[in-house]
Amino acid sequence: MTRFAFRLYVAGRTARSLAAEANLRILCESFLPGGYELEVIDAVEQPARAEEQRILATPTVLRLAPSPQRRVIGD
């Protein structure tokens, strides 16, 4: 089974950030039950990590695996 890895960048614990995380978790559980990893990074608390990936807007989700890497902006 292909394992998916996602990284979600948010800015604080705002309603929009929480909605983006909830939406992504619902999608993953619906389509990839048990076959995914999700890391949530708060760009306010860890700006260097957001800068490293050139995150310009939040929420942004990166699909890290499988390749190729993809990016989606918005909740």
CORGI-V450639 format. One line per field, one symbol per residue. psi: psi as a letter, one per 30 degrees, with the letter a starting at -180 (. if undefined). A space follows every 10 residues. Layout:
BEGIN
psi->???
END
This chain:
BEGIN
psi->kkkkkkkkkl jahleeeeee eeeeeeeeee fhjgglkkkk kjfefifeee eeghjfllkk kkjeklllkl kkkl.
END
